[in-house]
């Protein structure tokens, strides 16, 4: 079986590659952007199966299918929930919510293997998908978090959080009062819980609140440094591959 991975975050791509290897599926090709994928499909034989992240560094992955006539089977890997995906779930092989669970991955591969060659072709209506992804129907985003403070539980409203960040394997919320709170979650899980118009993932380490930004400064290697109202414990740097999306997000 010829399999490729299209995923913009290289650690996530390598993790999926290792998980597939444990199922005796070897993937030598990993692509990381819409542009790179289009170029690859134009110059290579198309695979049997694609593991496809929806949001790539330079756009949404359905743009690949708008440019190239691809008949490969697709298993989506995404932070979007089932409700947003239900319109096209039946047309793809399966979808896997991040972080990908090993058991779910094995079931998705089994589902692919049980399909006949005719059934594995993908007939997705990408215009419908685009509408769902750009404006998900009735999406409910996180409004507050409960955190443990000593023997007590404290509620933190989402609008009071300047940023989320990871440090020493922990995930923290930093509030406009200048307080850090350890959360029982990960940045990957937060990706599907935070309203994208308000919070942007500046890097693998930071989500920033647009209402907390007080300054933006050009940084080395075509990156941007973001200054927040209160947070000054670390530099908040927008990764180079995210700068374009960040500027679009600001508008």
HELIX and SHEET records of a PDB file:
HELIX    1   1 UNK A   10  UNK A   21  1                                  12    
HELIX    2   2 UNK A   34  UNK A   43  1                                  10    
HELIX    3   3 UNK A   62  UNK A   67  1                                   6    
HELIX    4   4 UNK A   82  UNK A   89  1                                   8    
HELIX    5   5 UNK A  102  UNK A  114  1                                  13    
HELIX    6   6 UNK A  126  UNK A  134  1                                   9    
HELIX    7   7 UNK A  158  UNK A  160  5                                   3    
HELIX    8   8 UNK A  187  UNK A  190  1                                   4    
HELIX    9   9 UNK A  210  UNK A  212  5                                   3    
HELIX   10  10 UNK A  220  UNK A  222  5                                   3    
HELIX   11  11 UNK A  240  UNK A  242  5                                   3    
HELIX   12  12 UNK A  243  UNK A  250  1                                   8    
SHEET    1   A 5 UNK A  29  UNK A  31  0                                        
SHEET    2   A 5 UNK A   3  UNK A   6  1                                        
SHEET    3   A 5 UNK A  49  UNK A  53  1                                        
SHEET    4   A 5 UNK A  73  UNK A  78  1                                        
SHEET    5   A 5 UNK A  94  UNK A  97  1                                        
SHEET    1   B 2 UNK A  55  UNK A  56  0                                        
SHEET    2   B 2 UNK A  59  UNK A  60 -1                                        
SHEET    1   C 2 UNK A 144  UNK A 149  0                                        
SHEET    2   C 2 UNK A 152  UNK A 157 -1                                        
SHEET    1   D 5 UNK A 180  UNK A 183  0                                        
SHEET    2   D 5 UNK A 170  UNK A 175 -1                                        
SHEET    3   D 5 UNK A 161  UNK A 167 -1                                        
SHEET    4   D 5 UNK A 206  UNK A 209 -1                                        
SHEET    5   D 5 UNK A 199  UNK A 201 -1                                        
SHEET    1   E 3 UNK A 213  UNK A 219  0                                        
SHEET    2   E 3 UNK A 223  UNK A 228 -1                                        
SHEET    3   E 3 UNK A 236  UNK A 238 -1                                        
END                                                                             
